[in-house]
Structure formats: C-alpha cells, structure tokens
Amino acid sequence: MVRPLLLALSLVLPGLAGCSSIGPTTLGRDRLDYAAALAEASKRETLLNIIKLRYADAVSLITISQLVAGYTLEGSVNINSNFFTDTFDLSDDLSFGVGGTFADRPTATYAPIRGDDFARLMLTPIPPSELFAMLATRASTALILGLGVESINGLRNWAADARGVTRVEPGFVEVLQLLEALRNDGILGFGFEAGNQQRTAFLLLEQPDDRPRDPRAARLLELLDLDPTLSRFPIHFGFGSGEPGEIRMYTRSLFQILSNLASQIDVPEADVAGGRTYPTERSPAELSPLPNLSVQSRRVLEPSDAFVAVQYRGTWYWIDDRNYRAKSVFSALLLLLNLVDKSGAGQVPVITIPTG
C-alpha cells in the first residue's frame, strides 16, 4: 500500500515545486497579448473620437499608466489512511486526492489626459520636422502630408467640417506626387539639424553638374516658387509663401486631422435629417491621391469582418478589413498620434509581469 502513496507524491510534488516558475512561462505570451490589447484599445478610442467630432461631441483621451499582471497557482494533496491496524500492521485503507486552482488577475491603472497634456497632444500643430522624419523612413507622402498639412508655400490642402468644404488646389496634389516620385528615385532626400528647442528639416535635391536637372525636380521648384539655383531648402512652420530659399508649411493639429476625417464618415441619413450631424461630403475626383477614410455604419448587428469597430449611441461604425486604403489611412493616423504623444513619462504604460 505504500506504492500508491509514493506514486501520488511523485505526481504532485513536482507540480507544486514548479509553481514558483509560472511567471517565466507566461512572459513571452503576455508581452504580446498586452501589446495587442493596448493597440486594439487605441484603435477603438481613436475611431470613437472621430465619430464624436462628427456629432459635435467632446473627445476624451484615456491612457493606461500601469498594468500589473498577477498570477496565483495553488495546489493541494489530501491523503487519508489508518496507517496502522490494532496489530500494528500497515492498513489497506488508503485514499488520496489532488486539487489546484489558477487565477490571472491583472490590475490596470487608467489616467485621463487633460490640461496642458491634452493641449499639446490635440491642439498643437505637428512640427514639420516630425512629418518629414516619417517621410525619410519611406512612409507614404500622400498619407502623411495629406493628413498633417494645411498648406505648402500657399498651396492649400482639402479640408471639410460642419461649416463646409475647402477644395484642394491642384498644385498641392502635384507637389505631393512629385515628392513621392523624386524620393523613390533617389533624386530627393531630407536632412535634419537640431537647434536649441527644436530641429529643422531640410529638403535636399540632387543637382548634377554635367546634365540638366530632372524635369520633375524643376517642376517641383516651380510649383513651390523656389530658387532653381539652390538644392537645399529649410522647411519652416508658417502660413503663405516663404522666401525663394525656404519652404513654409502650415501644419495641422490632431484635432484638425480628426475633424477632417470625421467629415468622411458614412452616417445614418436619419441622423442628418434629425439635425444630429451634417451631411457627408463625398470625395471629389481630385482627392483620389489624398487620404480618404471610409467608415461605414449601421444600427444593428456588430460587423463580423472589421479592422476596427465601435458602437456610439446605438449605431455601429467600422472600417472594413477588406478596405486596404482605409486601413492605411487609419494606421497612418495612429502613427501621427504616437508621434506627437509627448505628454510625459507618467503617461507611458508600464507593464509589470511577475517572473518568479
């Protein structure tokens, strides 16, 4: 009868000894799971804020300042026997039981973004150097500048809100197309210089000595009213046309970017008829190269094939996972959001996963 007892102990004790090492086995999984959950929450919050702006509702920003993963693994062994009989022989009466519980109780700390942090994040225009830093990584010119720029040397971008529509100037679209083509062909590049409080971006153009300048580069200089004898142009924040040796770029804040995208949402006609929001401005033909965010809506049934979906006042709004262009626009928006989110170290999520 001793053999069953030893068998039970040999099965249970190693499991109990391994309880202290459950953390390392979950570290790789939890790191990815928490990162995916944070990314999904950010997507839903961003889409919800776009919808709120369309309905003249106040945007809200919540950050997760800390995540603490907590695990509890408990095991128990119950052994019952009358080991000795009246004659001091080993008893045949032996029973044992094994039990255990596992609990995963993460703790999240939420903090609203308000005051100065909110103003810096939502209301401050994005520095031109940050936008061109993204272009230097070969991000789409049409997406980044189409979202983040109001005008380049006086050439206006498209904008829309409840007050109406500002049509894009053809020269603005052509400038973005030329920047993309020249960069991809290695004729155009970007430089950066750090100053006292900010860095300055420079547009660099190849200027060959033994042959004429690329006609596309010449056209770009013509559109921006730049000096054709120069090949290095600082990019400054400003409105209107600058000097022949500089580029003035009037950038948008995140609030402006979200408001422009909100105008493209497909809202229910009943909401427009009821005065809850304004009619959707259909994208004109000249907008085809610029960011166009296609957000669908319906009253009932959560969409089953959505890249991101959120419910607002009984209506589901979503971006179809099969709409690659809309997904690209939304992902570029999230990149800009992360780029300008400098609200302080206290806002950076700290994920604590026990490993021992």
Secondary structure, 3 states (H helix, E strand, C coil): CHHHHHHHHHHHHHHHHHHHHHHHHHHHHHHHHHHHHHHHHHHHHHHHHHHHHHCCCCCCCEEEEEEECCEEEEEEEEEEECCECCCCCECCCEEEEEEEEEEECCEEEEEECCHHHHHHHHHCCCCHHHHHHHHHCCCCHHHHHHHHEEEECCEECCEEECCEEECCCHHHHHHHHHHHHHHHCCCEEEEEEECCCCEEEEEEECCCCCCCCCHHHHHHHHHCCCCCCCCEEEEEECCCCCCCCCEEEEECCHHHHHHHHHCCCCCCHHHHHCCCCCCCCCCCHHHCCCCCCCCEEECCCCCCCEEEEEEECCEEEEEECCCHHHHHHHHHHHHHHHHHCCCCHHHCCEEECCCC
